[in-house]
Amino acid sequence: MRECISVHVGQAGVQIGNACWELSCLEHGIQPNGQMPSDKTIGGGDDSFHTSFSETGAGKRVPRAVFVDLEPTVGVDSVAGEGEEEGEEY
């Protein structure tokens, strides 16, 4: 199985990377909390998301990504979603 890791560097890279990951989650049916609806479970169709997402022990899907910026607030603001701790899923 192939696995890809995305690297997003600098303010623009972090912000663009965040937008790309949000879109990828929408395309694969991954909810903001990392869960997948039961009708989209493994074996039920397209499993191509395994290339870019890892599954945690709790069953959440998290992106295989590295966000790098010298200004810490850019990364925190970009990856922290509504109601989440500061980027805990990344």
PyMOL Python script that loads the backbone (N, CA, C, O; Angstrom):
from pymol import cmd

cmd.read_pdbstr("""\
ATOM      1  N   MET A   1       0.842  -1.175   0.000  1.00  0.00           N
ATOM      2  CA  MET A   1       0.000   0.000   0.000  1.00  0.00           C
ATOM      3  C   MET A   1       0.889   1.241   0.000  1.00  0.00           C
ATOM      4  O   MET A   1       1.884   1.306   0.722  1.00  0.00           O
ATOM      5  N   ARG A   2       0.519   2.218  -0.814  1.00  0.00           N
ATOM      6  CA  ARG A   2       1.268   3.476  -0.860  1.00  0.00           C
ATOM      7  C   ARG A   2       0.817   4.395   0.271  1.00  0.00           C
ATOM      8  O   ARG A   2      -0.342   4.381   0.687  1.00  0.00           O
ATOM      9  N   GLU A   3       1.765   5.191   0.754  1.00  0.00           N
ATOM     10  CA  GLU A   3       1.462   6.191   1.768  1.00  0.00           C
ATOM     11  C   GLU A   3       2.178   7.476   1.397  1.00  0.00           C
ATOM     12  O   GLU A   3       3.353   7.449   1.034  1.00  0.00           O
ATOM     13  N   CYS A   4       1.485   8.599   1.485  1.00  0.00           N
ATOM     14  CA  CYS A   4       2.050   9.911   1.166  1.00  0.00           C
ATOM     15  C   CYS A   4       2.025  10.781   2.407  1.00  0.00           C
ATOM     16  O   CYS A   4       1.088  10.730   3.204  1.00  0.00           O
ATOM     17  N   ILE A   5       3.069  11.580   2.558  1.00  0.00           N
ATOM     18  CA  ILE A   5       3.126  12.576   3.626  1.00  0.00           C
ATOM     19  C   ILE A   5       3.240  13.936   2.958  1.00  0.00           C
ATOM     20  O   ILE A   5       4.115  14.153   2.120  1.00  0.00           O
ATOM     21  N   SER A   6       2.364  14.839   3.326  1.00  0.00           N
ATOM     22  CA  SER A   6       2.396  16.192   2.778  1.00  0.00           C
ATOM     23  C   SER A   6       3.147  17.101   3.733  1.00  0.00           C
ATOM     24  O   SER A   6       2.987  17.002   4.950  1.00  0.00           O
ATOM     25  N   VAL A   7       3.960  17.981   3.186  1.00  0.00           N
ATOM     26  CA  VAL A   7       4.709  18.942   3.980  1.00  0.00           C
ATOM     27  C   VAL A   7       4.260  20.337   3.576  1.00  0.00           C
ATOM     28  O   VAL A   7       4.316  20.691   2.399  1.00  0.00           O
ATOM     29  N   HIS A   8       3.815  21.131   4.543  1.00  0.00           N
ATOM     30  CA  HIS A   8       3.326  22.491   4.300  1.00  0.00           C
ATOM     31  C   HIS A   8       4.198  23.450   5.092  1.00  0.00           C
ATOM     32  O   HIS A   8       4.248  23.381   6.320  1.00  0.00           O
ATOM     33  N   VAL A   9       4.897  24.359   4.382  1.00  0.00           N
ATOM     34  CA  VAL A   9       5.895  25.224   5.010  1.00  0.00           C
ATOM     35  C   VAL A   9       5.508  26.688   4.853  1.00  0.00           C
ATOM     36  O   VAL A   9       5.092  27.120   3.778  1.00  0.00           O
ATOM     37  N   GLY A  10       5.648  27.440   5.929  1.00  0.00           N
ATOM     38  CA  GLY A  10       5.389  28.875   5.912  1.00  0.00           C
ATOM     39  C   GLY A  10       3.912  29.182   6.077  1.00  0.00           C
ATOM     40  O   GLY A  10       3.069  28.287   6.042  1.00  0.00           O
ATOM     41  N   GLN A  11       3.613  30.456   6.258  1.00  0.00           N
ATOM     42  CA  GLN A  11       2.230  30.868   6.489  1.00  0.00           C
ATOM     43  C   GLN A  11       1.327  30.473   5.331  1.00  0.00           C
ATOM     44  O   GLN A  11       0.259  29.900   5.546  1.00  0.00           O
ATOM     45  N   ALA A  12       1.741  30.770   4.119  1.00  0.00           N
ATOM     46  CA  ALA A  12       0.916  30.429   2.955  1.00  0.00           C
ATOM     47  C   ALA A  12       0.789  28.913   2.818  1.00  0.00           C
ATOM     48  O   ALA A  12      -0.299  28.411   2.535  1.00  0.00           O
ATOM     49  N   GLY A  13       1.873  28.186   3.014  1.00  0.00           N
ATOM     50  CA  GLY A  13       1.833  26.737   2.905  1.00  0.00           C
ATOM     51  C   GLY A  13       0.894  26.107   3.917  1.00  0.00           C
ATOM     52  O   GLY A  13       0.155  25.179   3.588  1.00  0.00           O
ATOM     53  N   VAL A  14       0.918  26.606   5.147  1.00  0.00           N
ATOM     54  CA  VAL A  14       0.051  26.080   6.194  1.00  0.00           C
ATOM     55  C   VAL A  14      -1.408  26.386   5.870  1.00  0.00           C
ATOM     56  O   VAL A  14      -2.272  25.523   6.026  1.00  0.00           O
ATOM     57  N   GLN A  15      -1.686  27.602   5.423  1.00  0.00           N
ATOM     58  CA  GLN A  15      -3.066  27.970   5.128  1.00  0.00           C
ATOM     59  C   GLN A  15      -3.609  27.227   3.903  1.00  0.00           C
ATOM     60  O   GLN A  15      -4.755  26.777   3.907  1.00  0.00           O
ATOM     61  N   ILE A  16      -2.795  27.097   2.863  1.00  0.00           N
ATOM     62  CA  ILE A  16      -3.222  26.350   1.676  1.00  0.00           C
ATOM     63  C   ILE A  16      -3.356  24.864   2.006  1.00  0.00           C
ATOM     64  O   ILE A  16      -4.303  24.208   1.573  1.00  0.00           O
ATOM     65  N   GLY A  17      -2.408  24.344   2.769  1.00  0.00           N
ATOM     66  CA  GLY A  17      -2.483  22.936   3.172  1.00  0.00           C
ATOM     67  C   GLY A  17      -3.736  22.644   3.972  1.00  0.00           C
ATOM     68  O   GLY A  17      -4.368  21.607   3.770  1.00  0.00           O
ATOM     69  N   ASN A  18      -4.106  23.533   4.872  1.00  0.00           N
ATOM     70  CA  ASN A  18      -5.316  23.361   5.666  1.00  0.00           C
ATOM     71  C   ASN A  18      -6.546  23.313   4.763  1.00  0.00           C
ATOM     72  O   ASN A  18      -7.428  22.477   4.959  1.00  0.00           O
ATOM     73  N   ALA A  19      -6.607  24.206   3.772  1.00  0.00           N
ATOM     74  CA  ALA A  19      -7.738  24.219   2.836  1.00  0.00           C
ATOM     75  C   ALA A  19      -7.786  22.918   2.029  1.00  0.00           C
ATOM     76  O   ALA A  19      -8.862  22.366   1.802  1.00  0.00           O
ATOM     77  N   CYS A  20      -6.630  22.435   1.602  1.00  0.00           N
ATOM     78  CA  CYS A  20      -6.572  21.179   0.833  1.00  0.00           C
ATOM     79  C   CYS A  20      -7.036  19.992   1.674  1.00  0.00           C
ATOM     80  O   CYS A  20      -7.754  19.124   1.178  1.00  0.00           O
ATOM     81  N   TRP A  21      -6.633  19.950   2.937  1.00  0.00           N
ATOM     82  CA  TRP A  21      -7.046  18.831   3.792  1.00  0.00           C
ATOM     83  C   TRP A  21      -8.538  18.879   4.090  1.00  0.00           C
ATOM     84  O   TRP A  21      -9.188  17.838   4.176  1.00  0.00           O
ATOM     85  N   GLU A  22      -9.081  20.074   4.246  1.00  0.00           N
ATOM     86  CA  GLU A  22     -10.528  20.185   4.455  1.00  0.00           C
ATOM     87  C   GLU A  22     -11.278  19.641   3.245  1.00  0.00           C
ATOM     88  O   GLU A  22     -12.260  18.914   3.394  1.00  0.00           O
ATOM     89  N   LEU A  23     -10.816  19.992   2.047  1.00  0.00           N
ATOM     90  CA  LEU A  23     -11.432  19.502   0.819  1.00  0.00           C
ATOM     91  C   LEU A  23     -11.294  17.988   0.703  1.00  0.00           C
ATOM     92  O   LEU A  23     -12.243  17.305   0.318  1.00  0.00           O
ATOM     93  N   SER A  24     -10.130  17.468   1.030  1.00  0.00           N
ATOM     94  CA  SER A  24      -9.915  16.028   0.969  1.00  0.00           C
ATOM     95  C   SER A  24     -10.845  15.289   1.931  1.00  0.00           C
ATOM     96  O   SER A  24     -11.366  14.224   1.601  1.00  0.00           O
ATOM     97  N   CYS A  25     -11.046  15.846   3.100  1.00  0.00           N
ATOM     98  CA  CYS A  25     -11.984  15.241   4.060  1.00  0.00           C
ATOM     99  C   CYS A  25     -13.399  15.223   3.498  1.00  0.00           C
ATOM    100  O   CYS A  25     -14.110  14.226   3.621  1.00  0.00           O
ATOM    101  N   LEU A  26     -13.801  16.321   2.886  1.00  0.00           N
ATOM    102  CA  LEU A  26     -15.135  16.367   2.275  1.00  0.00           C
ATOM    103  C   LEU A  26     -15.273  15.331   1.166  1.00  0.00           C
ATOM    104  O   LEU A  26     -16.297  14.655   1.078  1.00  0.00           O
ATOM    105  N   GLU A  27     -14.261  15.201   0.324  1.00  0.00           N
ATOM    106  CA  GLU A  27     -14.310  14.262  -0.791  1.00  0.00           C
ATOM    107  C   GLU A  27     -14.401  12.814  -0.330  1.00  0.00           C
ATOM    108  O   GLU A  27     -15.039  11.994  -0.990  1.00  0.00           O
ATOM    109  N   HIS A  28     -13.772  12.493   0.794  1.00  0.00           N
ATOM    110  CA  HIS A  28     -13.759  11.117   1.275  1.00  0.00           C
ATOM    111  C   HIS A  28     -14.794  10.857   2.365  1.00  0.00           C
ATOM    112  O   HIS A  28     -14.857   9.748   2.896  1.00  0.00           O
ATOM    113  N   GLY A  29     -15.598  11.846   2.706  1.00  0.00           N
ATOM    114  CA  GLY A  29     -16.638  11.656   3.705  1.00  0.00           C
ATOM    115  C   GLY A  29     -16.135  11.589   5.128  1.00  0.00           C
ATOM    116  O   GLY A  29     -16.800  11.022   5.994  1.00  0.00           O
ATOM    117  N   ILE A  30     -14.969  12.161   5.384  1.00  0.00           N
ATOM    118  CA  ILE A  30     -14.417  12.172   6.738  1.00  0.00           C
ATOM    119  C   ILE A  30     -14.926  13.417   7.444  1.00  0.00           C
ATOM    120  O   ILE A  30     -14.754  14.535   6.958  1.00  0.00           O
ATOM    121  N   GLN A  31     -15.552  13.213   8.595  1.00  0.00           N
ATOM    122  CA  GLN A  31     -16.142  14.319   9.346  1.00  0.00           C
ATOM    123  C   GLN A  31     -15.052  15.130  10.045  1.00  0.00           C
ATOM    124  O   GLN A  31     -13.935  14.638  10.210  1.00  0.00           O
ATOM    125  N   PRO A  32     -15.355  16.370  10.460  1.00  0.00           N
ATOM    126  CA  PRO A  32     -14.341  17.207  11.124  1.00  0.00           C
ATOM    127  C   PRO A  32     -13.705  16.574  12.361  1.00  0.00           C
ATOM    128  O   PRO A  32     -12.571  16.901  12.712  1.00  0.00           O
ATOM    129  N   ASN A  33     -14.425  15.674  13.018  1.00  0.00           N
ATOM    130  CA  ASN A  33     -13.862  15.008  14.198  1.00  0.00           C
ATOM    131  C   ASN A  33     -13.029  13.781  13.843  1.00  0.00           C
ATOM    132  O   ASN A  33     -12.543  13.088  14.736  1.00  0.00           O
ATOM    133  N   GLY A  34     -12.856  13.503  12.544  1.00  0.00           N
ATOM    134  CA  GLY A  34     -12.030  12.387  12.101  1.00  0.00           C
ATOM    135  C   GLY A  34     -12.785  11.085  11.909  1.00  0.00           C
ATOM    136  O   GLY A  34     -12.205  10.103  11.447  1.00  0.00           O
ATOM    137  N   GLN A  35     -14.043  11.057  12.249  1.00  0.00           N
ATOM    138  CA  GLN A  35     -14.849   9.846  12.104  1.00  0.00           C
ATOM    139  C   GLN A  35     -15.427   9.748  10.691  1.00  0.00           C
ATOM    140  O   GLN A  35     -15.595  10.755  10.005  1.00  0.00           O
ATOM    141  N   MET A  36     -15.725   8.524  10.273  1.00  0.00           N
ATOM    142  CA  MET A  36     -16.392   8.295   8.997  1.00  0.00           C
ATOM    143  C   MET A  36     -17.774   7.739   9.290  1.00  0.00           C
ATOM    144  O   MET A  36     -17.934   6.927  10.202  1.00  0.00           O
ATOM    145  N   PRO A  37     -18.779   8.166   8.528  1.00  0.00           N
ATOM    146  CA  PRO A  37     -20.117   7.591   8.719  1.00  0.00           C
ATOM    147  C   PRO A  37     -20.085   6.083   8.477  1.00  0.00           C
ATOM    148  O   PRO A  37     -19.236   5.596   7.731  1.00  0.00           O
ATOM    149  N   SER A  38     -20.980   5.357   9.087  1.00  0.00           N
ATOM    150  CA  SER A  38     -20.969   3.896   8.991  1.00  0.00           C
ATOM    151  C   SER A  38     -21.164   3.403   7.558  1.00  0.00           C
ATOM    152  O   SER A  38     -20.722   2.302   7.229  1.00  0.00           O
ATOM    153  N   ASP A  39     -21.809   4.182   6.705  1.00  0.00           N
ATOM    154  CA  ASP A  39     -22.005   3.747   5.317  1.00  0.00           C
ATOM    155  C   ASP A  39     -20.746   3.918   4.469  1.00  0.00           C
ATOM    156  O   ASP A  39     -20.723   3.482   3.319  1.00  0.00           O
ATOM    157  N   LYS A  40     -19.699   4.543   5.010  1.00  0.00           N
ATOM    158  CA  LYS A  40     -18.448   4.736   4.284  1.00  0.00           C
ATOM    159  C   LYS A  40     -17.295   3.958   4.914  1.00  0.00           C
ATOM    160  O   LYS A  40     -16.131   4.315   4.736  1.00  0.00           O
ATOM    161  N   THR A  41     -17.615   2.912   5.639  1.00  0.00           N
ATOM    162  CA  THR A  41     -16.570   2.157   6.330  1.00  0.00           C
ATOM    163  C   THR A  41     -15.704   1.371   5.357  1.00  0.00           C
ATOM    164  O   THR A  41     -16.032   1.225   4.180  1.00  0.00           O
ATOM    165  N   ILE A  42     -14.597   0.873   5.877  1.00  0.00           N
ATOM    166  CA  ILE A  42     -13.623   0.138   5.076  1.00  0.00           C
ATOM    167  C   ILE A  42     -14.288  -1.074   4.424  1.00  0.00           C
ATOM    168  O   ILE A  42     -15.083  -1.776   5.048  1.00  0.00           O
ATOM    169  N   GLY A  43     -13.950  -1.299   3.174  1.00  0.00           N
ATOM    170  CA  GLY A  43     -14.504  -2.422   2.434  1.00  0.00           C
ATOM    171  C   GLY A  43     -15.802  -2.077   1.730  1.00  0.00           C
ATOM    172  O   GLY A  43     -16.315  -2.868   0.939  1.00  0.00           O
ATOM    173  N   GLY A  44     -16.335  -0.899   2.015  1.00  0.00           N
ATOM    174  CA  GLY A  44     -17.599  -0.503   1.425  1.00  0.00           C
ATOM    175  C   GLY A  44     -17.448   0.297   0.149  1.00  0.00           C
ATOM    176  O   GLY A  44     -18.417   0.908  -0.303  1.00  0.00           O
ATOM    177  N   GLY A  45     -16.286   0.314  -0.438  1.00  0.00           N
ATOM    178  CA  GLY A  45     -16.111   1.072  -1.672  1.00  0.00           C
ATOM    179  C   GLY A  45     -14.696   1.586  -1.820  1.00  0.00           C
ATOM    180  O   GLY A  45     -13.735   0.819  -1.771  1.00  0.00           O
ATOM    181  N   ASP A  46     -14.575   2.886  -1.999  1.00  0.00           N
ATOM    182  CA  ASP A  46     -13.296   3.528  -2.268  1.00  0.00           C
ATOM    183  C   ASP A  46     -12.469   3.652  -0.989  1.00  0.00           C
ATOM    184  O   ASP A  46     -12.854   4.360  -0.059  1.00  0.00           O
ATOM    185  N   ASP A  47     -11.336   2.961  -0.950  1.00  0.00           N
ATOM    186  CA  ASP A  47     -10.435   3.035   0.198  1.00  0.00           C
ATOM    187  C   ASP A  47      -9.189   3.848  -0.117  1.00  0.00           C
ATOM    188  O   ASP A  47      -8.175   3.695   0.563  1.00  0.00           O
ATOM    189  N   SER A  48      -9.238   4.704  -1.125  1.00  0.00           N
ATOM    190  CA  SER A  48      -8.059   5.457  -1.548  1.00  0.00           C
ATOM    191  C   SER A  48      -7.587   6.466  -0.500  1.00  0.00           C
ATOM    192  O   SER A  48      -6.455   6.945  -0.572  1.00  0.00           O
ATOM    193  N   PHE A  49      -8.436   6.792   0.465  1.00  0.00           N
ATOM    194  CA  PHE A  49      -8.044   7.751   1.495  1.00  0.00           C
ATOM    195  C   PHE A  49      -6.911   7.215   2.363  1.00  0.00           C
ATOM    196  O   PHE A  49      -6.242   8.001   3.034  1.00  0.00           O
ATOM    197  N   HIS A  50      -6.672   5.897   2.373  1.00  0.00           N
ATOM    198  CA  HIS A  50      -5.583   5.324   3.170  1.00  0.00           C
ATOM    199  C   HIS A  50      -4.219   5.831   2.726  1.00  0.00           C
ATOM    200  O   HIS A  50      -3.261   5.776   3.497  1.00  0.00           O
ATOM    201  N   THR A  51      -4.114   6.325   1.488  1.00  0.00           N
ATOM    202  CA  THR A  51      -2.850   6.855   0.994  1.00  0.00           C
ATOM    203  C   THR A  51      -2.440   8.097   1.768  1.00  0.00           C
ATOM    204  O   THR A  51      -1.253   8.297   2.025  1.00  0.00           O
ATOM    205  N   SER A  52      -3.397   8.931   2.144  1.00  0.00           N
ATOM    206  CA  SER A  52      -3.103  10.219   2.773  1.00  0.00           C
ATOM    207  C   SER A  52      -3.539  10.337   4.223  1.00  0.00           C
ATOM    208  O   SER A  52      -3.159  11.293   4.898  1.00  0.00           O
ATOM    209  N   PHE A  53      -4.325   9.394   4.718  1.00  0.00           N
ATOM    210  CA  PHE A  53      -4.829   9.467   6.084  1.00  0.00           C
ATOM    211  C   PHE A  53      -4.379   8.251   6.888  1.00  0.00           C
ATOM    212  O   PHE A  53      -4.321   7.137   6.367  1.00  0.00           O
ATOM    213  N   SER A  54      -4.064   8.476   8.155  1.00  0.00           N
ATOM    214  CA  SER A  54      -3.763   7.395   9.093  1.00  0.00           C
ATOM    215  C   SER A  54      -4.983   7.204   9.984  1.00  0.00           C
ATOM    216  O   SER A  54      -5.767   8.131  10.190  1.00  0.00           O
ATOM    217  N   GLU A  55      -5.132   6.003  10.505  1.00  0.00           N
ATOM    218  CA  GLU A  55      -6.234   5.740  11.429  1.00  0.00           C
ATOM    219  C   GLU A  55      -5.661   5.572  12.830  1.00  0.00           C
ATOM    220  O   GLU A  55      -4.729   4.794  13.034  1.00  0.00           O
ATOM    221  N   THR A  56      -6.214   6.299  13.789  1.00  0.00           N
ATOM    222  CA  THR A  56      -5.757   6.204  15.174  1.00  0.00           C
ATOM    223  C   THR A  56      -6.382   4.981  15.834  1.00  0.00           C
ATOM    224  O   THR A  56      -7.251   4.331  15.253  1.00  0.00           O
ATOM    225  N   GLY A  57      -5.943   4.676  17.034  1.00  0.00           N
ATOM    226  CA  GLY A  57      -6.514   3.570  17.788  1.00  0.00           C
ATOM    227  C   GLY A  57      -7.980   3.774  18.108  1.00  0.00           C
ATOM    228  O   GLY A  57      -8.714   2.809  18.320  1.00  0.00           O
ATOM    229  N   ALA A  58      -8.414   5.037  18.144  1.00  0.00           N
ATOM    230  CA  ALA A  58      -9.812   5.359  18.434  1.00  0.00           C
ATOM    231  C   ALA A  58     -10.676   5.359  17.177  1.00  0.00           C
ATOM    232  O   ALA A  58     -11.866   5.669  17.238  1.00  0.00           O
ATOM    233  N   GLY A  59     -10.076   5.011  16.036  1.00  0.00           N
ATOM    234  CA  GLY A  59     -10.846   4.943  14.796  1.00  0.00           C
ATOM    235  C   GLY A  59     -10.984   6.261  14.060  1.00  0.00           C
ATOM    236  O   GLY A  59     -11.772   6.365  13.119  1.00  0.00           O
ATOM    237  N   LYS A  60     -10.230   7.267  14.475  1.00  0.00           N
ATOM    238  CA  LYS A  60     -10.273   8.556  13.778  1.00  0.00           C
ATOM    239  C   LYS A  60      -9.272   8.569  12.637  1.00  0.00           C
ATOM    240  O   LYS A  60      -8.211   7.949  12.719  1.00  0.00           O
ATOM    241  N   ARG A  61      -9.619   9.281  11.571  1.00  0.00           N
ATOM    242  CA  ARG A  61      -8.697   9.442  10.445  1.00  0.00           C
ATOM    243  C   ARG A  61      -8.028  10.799  10.573  1.00  0.00           C
ATOM    244  O   ARG A  61      -8.701  11.822  10.701  1.00  0.00           O
ATOM    245  N   VAL A  62      -6.704  10.804  10.537  1.00  0.00           N
ATOM    246  CA  VAL A  62      -5.942  12.054  10.620  1.00  0.00           C
ATOM    247  C   VAL A  62      -5.022  12.135   9.400  1.00  0.00           C
ATOM    248  O   VAL A  62      -4.508  11.118   8.936  1.00  0.00           O
ATOM    249  N   PRO A  63      -4.820  13.348   8.886  1.00  0.00           N
ATOM    250  CA  PRO A  63      -3.966  13.489   7.703  1.00  0.00           C
ATOM    251  C   PRO A  63      -2.511  13.155   8.006  1.00  0.00           C
ATOM    252  O   PRO A  63      -2.011  13.425   9.098  1.00  0.00           O
ATOM    253  N   ARG A  64      -1.846  12.567   7.027  1.00  0.00           N
ATOM    254  CA  ARG A  64      -0.398  12.382   7.129  1.00  0.00           C
ATOM    255  C   ARG A  64       0.220  13.665   6.606  1.00  0.00           C
ATOM    256  O   ARG A  64       0.448  13.808   5.405  1.00  0.00           O
ATOM    257  N   ALA A  65       0.488  14.590   7.501  1.00  0.00           N
ATOM    258  CA  ALA A  65       0.964  15.902   7.084  1.00  0.00           C
ATOM    259  C   ALA A  65       1.876  16.498   8.141  1.00  0.00           C
ATOM    260  O   ALA A  65       1.775  16.198   9.330  1.00  0.00           O
ATOM    261  N   VAL A  66       2.773  17.354   7.664  1.00  0.00           N
ATOM    262  CA  VAL A  66       3.657  18.125   8.538  1.00  0.00           C
ATOM    263  C   VAL A  66       3.435  19.590   8.204  1.00  0.00           C
ATOM    264  O   VAL A  66       3.576  19.997   7.051  1.00  0.00           O
ATOM    265  N   PHE A  67       3.087  20.380   9.209  1.00  0.00           N
ATOM    266  CA  PHE A  67       2.899  21.817   9.045  1.00  0.00           C
ATOM    267  C   PHE A  67       4.049  22.515   9.765  1.00  0.00           C
ATOM    268  O   PHE A  67       4.258  22.292  10.957  1.00  0.00           O
ATOM    269  N   VAL A  68       4.804  23.366   9.046  1.00  0.00           N
ATOM    270  CA  VAL A  68       5.977  24.025   9.620  1.00  0.00           C
ATOM    271  C   VAL A  68       5.873  25.525   9.393  1.00  0.00           C
ATOM    272  O   VAL A  68       5.675  25.980   8.266  1.00  0.00           O
ATOM    273  N   ASP A  69       6.007  26.287  10.467  1.00  0.00           N
ATOM    274  CA  ASP A  69       6.061  27.742  10.371  1.00  0.00           C
ATOM    275  C   ASP A  69       6.772  28.262  11.605  1.00  0.00           C
ATOM    276  O   ASP A  69       6.622  27.705  12.692  1.00  0.00           O
ATOM    277  N   LEU A  70       7.552  29.334  11.441  1.00  0.00           N
ATOM    278  CA  LEU A  70       8.268  29.919  12.571  1.00  0.00           C
ATOM    279  C   LEU A  70       7.350  30.721  13.480  1.00  0.00           C
ATOM    280  O   LEU A  70       7.680  30.956  14.643  1.00  0.00           O
ATOM    281  N   GLU A  71       6.213  31.137  12.969  1.00  0.00           N
ATOM    282  CA  GLU A  71       5.243  31.869  13.786  1.00  0.00           C
ATOM    283  C   GLU A  71       4.216  30.863  14.305  1.00  0.00           C
ATOM    284  O   GLU A  71       3.415  30.352  13.522  1.00  0.00           O
ATOM    285  N   PRO A  72       4.219  30.570  15.601  1.00  0.00           N
ATOM    286  CA  PRO A  72       3.372  29.493  16.121  1.00  0.00           C
ATOM    287  C   PRO A  72       1.870  29.728  15.978  1.00  0.00           C
ATOM    288  O   PRO A  72       1.118  28.759  15.875  1.00  0.00           O
ATOM    289  N   THR A  73       1.416  30.949  15.968  1.00  0.00           N
ATOM    290  CA  THR A  73      -0.025  31.187  15.911  1.00  0.00           C
ATOM    291  C   THR A  73      -0.632  30.851  14.564  1.00  0.00           C
ATOM    292  O   THR A  73      -1.821  30.539  14.498  1.00  0.00           O
ATOM    293  N   VAL A  74       0.142  30.902  13.482  1.00  0.00           N
ATOM    294  CA  VAL A  74      -0.392  30.584  12.160  1.00  0.00           C
ATOM    295  C   VAL A  74      -0.834  29.130  12.110  1.00  0.00           C
ATOM    296  O   VAL A  74      -1.942  28.837  11.661  1.00  0.00           O
ATOM    297  N   GLY A  75       0.004  28.226  12.560  1.00  0.00           N
ATOM    298  CA  GLY A  75      -0.332  26.807  12.541  1.00  0.00           C
ATOM    299  C   GLY A  75      -1.484  26.472  13.452  1.00  0.00           C
ATOM    300  O   GLY A  75      -2.357  25.686  13.083  1.00  0.00           O
ATOM    301  N   VAL A  76      -1.506  27.054  14.638  1.00  0.00           N
ATOM    302  CA  VAL A  76      -2.572  26.787  15.599  1.00  0.00           C
ATOM    303  C   VAL A  76      -3.903  27.289  15.063  1.00  0.00           C
ATOM    304  O   VAL A  76      -4.911  26.587  15.153  1.00  0.00           O
ATOM    305  N   ASP A  77      -3.921  28.496  14.505  1.00  0.00           N
ATOM    306  CA  ASP A  77      -5.160  29.041  13.976  1.00  0.00           C
ATOM    307  C   ASP A  77      -5.671  28.241  12.787  1.00  0.00           C
ATOM    308  O   ASP A  77      -6.880  28.098  12.610  1.00  0.00           O
ATOM    309  N   SER A  78      -4.768  27.723  11.978  1.00  0.00           N
ATOM    310  CA  SER A  78      -5.165  27.015  10.768  1.00  0.00           C
ATOM    311  C   SER A  78      -5.688  25.619  11.042  1.00  0.00           C
ATOM    312  O   SER A  78      -6.666  25.204  10.421  1.00  0.00           O
ATOM    313  N   VAL A  79      -5.069  24.877  11.954  1.00  0.00           N
ATOM    314  CA  VAL A  79      -5.460  23.490  12.147  1.00  0.00           C
ATOM    315  C   VAL A  79      -6.492  23.287  13.248  1.00  0.00           C
ATOM    316  O   VAL A  79      -7.111  22.224  13.309  1.00  0.00           O
ATOM    317  N   ALA A  80      -6.693  24.253  14.104  1.00  0.00           N
ATOM    318  CA  ALA A  80      -7.691  24.101  15.154  1.00  0.00           C
ATOM    319  C   ALA A  80      -9.061  24.423  14.573  1.00  0.00           C
ATOM    320  O   ALA A  80      -9.316  25.542  14.126  1.00  0.00           O
ATOM    321  N   GLY A  81      -9.923  23.439  14.587  1.00  0.00           N
ATOM    322  CA  GLY A  81     -11.279  23.636  14.065  1.00  0.00           C
ATOM    323  C   GLY A  81     -12.201  24.143  15.149  1.00  0.00           C
ATOM    324  O   GLY A  81     -11.789  24.398  16.281  1.00  0.00           O
ATOM    325  N   GLU A  82     -13.450  24.283  14.778  1.00  0.00           N
ATOM    326  CA  GLU A  82     -14.433  24.761  15.740  1.00  0.00           C
ATOM    327  C   GLU A  82     -14.646  23.715  16.822  1.00  0.00           C
ATOM    328  O   GLU A  82     -14.925  22.553  16.527  1.00  0.00           O
ATOM    329  N   GLY A  83     -14.514  24.130  18.064  1.00  0.00           N
ATOM    330  CA  GLY A  83     -14.759  23.250  19.183  1.00  0.00           C
ATOM    331  C   GLY A  83     -13.647  22.249  19.447  1.00  0.00           C
ATOM    332  O   GLY A  83     -13.818  21.358  20.279  1.00  0.00           O
ATOM    333  N   GLU A  84     -12.514  22.368  18.768  1.00  0.00           N
ATOM    334  CA  GLU A  84     -11.395  21.443  18.983  1.00  0.00           C
ATOM    335  C   GLU A  84     -10.326  22.120  19.815  1.00  0.00           C
ATOM    336  O   GLU A  84     -10.223  23.346  19.853  1.00  0.00           O
ATOM    337  N   GLU A  85      -9.539  21.300  20.476  1.00  0.00           N
ATOM    338  CA  GLU A  85      -8.348  21.830  21.120  1.00  0.00           C
ATOM    339  C   GLU A  85      -7.398  22.263  20.020  1.00  0.00           C
ATOM    340  O   GLU A  85      -7.640  21.974  18.848  1.00  0.00           O
ATOM    341  N   GLU A  86      -6.344  22.935  20.367  1.00  0.00           N
ATOM    342  CA  GLU A  86      -5.437  23.499  19.378  1.00  0.00           C
ATOM    343  C   GLU A  86      -4.755  22.434  18.537  1.00  0.00           C
ATOM    344  O   GLU A  86      -3.662  21.974  18.865  1.00  0.00           O
ATOM    345  N   GLY A  87      -5.405  22.051  17.459  1.00  0.00           N
ATOM    346  CA  GLY A  87      -4.805  21.135  16.503  1.00  0.00           C
ATOM    347  C   GLY A  87      -4.537  19.742  17.032  1.00  0.00           C
ATOM    348  O   GLY A  87      -3.613  19.078  16.562  1.00  0.00           O
ATOM    349  N   GLU A  88      -5.315  19.283  17.993  1.00  0.00           N
ATOM    350  CA  GLU A  88      -5.043  17.984  18.600  1.00  0.00           C
ATOM    351  C   GLU A  88      -5.143  16.828  17.613  1.00  0.00           C
ATOM    352  O   GLU A  88      -4.540  15.778  17.836  1.00  0.00           O
ATOM    353  N   GLU A  89      -5.886  16.998  16.535  1.00  0.00           N
ATOM    354  CA  GLU A  89      -6.042  15.920  15.571  1.00  0.00           C
ATOM    355  C   GLU A  89      -4.903  15.874  14.570  1.00  0.00           C
ATOM    356  O   GLU A  89      -4.800  14.910  13.811  1.00  0.00           O
ATOM    357  N   TYR A  90      -4.042  16.887  14.543  1.00  0.00           N
ATOM    358  CA  TYR A  90      -2.958  16.924  13.569  1.00  0.00           C
ATOM    359  C   TYR A  90      -1.668  16.501  14.198  1.00  0.00           C
ATOM    360  O   TYR A  90      -0.635  16.469  13.528  1.00  0.00           O
TER     361      TYR A  90
END
""", "prot")
cmd.dss("prot")
cmd.show_as("cartoon", "prot")
cmd.util.cbc("prot")
cmd.orient("prot")
